[in-house]
Amino acid sequence: MLLEVKVVPNSREFRIAKEKTGWKIFLSEPAERNKANAELVKRMEKITCRRVRILRGVKGRKKVLEIEGEEKENLGLLADAQRP
């Protein structure tokens, strides 16, 4: 499954938000020395229990992630991970 996300590094805490334009992921790590990307992959793998990798956008805020598994199931897990 391919998922387009916008990341916000150096936030207070990690959280996921579904917005009109798509998924927005707030990362607590800064965008230097690949720290934010490492946090993104690690947290997404923990949420989905599947392998995750960044296909495009390694140096940008808009990224395309590849998540193993079925789209419907993965989107359900992401929706459950959102904070109310």
HUKAKA-V692193 format. One record per helix or strand of 3 or more residues. SS is the DSSP state (2 for helix, 1 for strand). FROM is the first residue (numbers start at 1). LEN is the number of residues. If there is no record, write none. Layout:
BEGIN
ss=SS from=FROM len=LEN
ss=SS from=FROM len=LEN
END
This chain:
BEGIN
ss=1 from=2 len=7
ss=1 from=15 len=5
ss=1 from=22 len=5
ss=2 from=35 len=14
ss=1 from=52 len=5
ss=1 from=62 len=6
ss=2 from=71 len=11
END
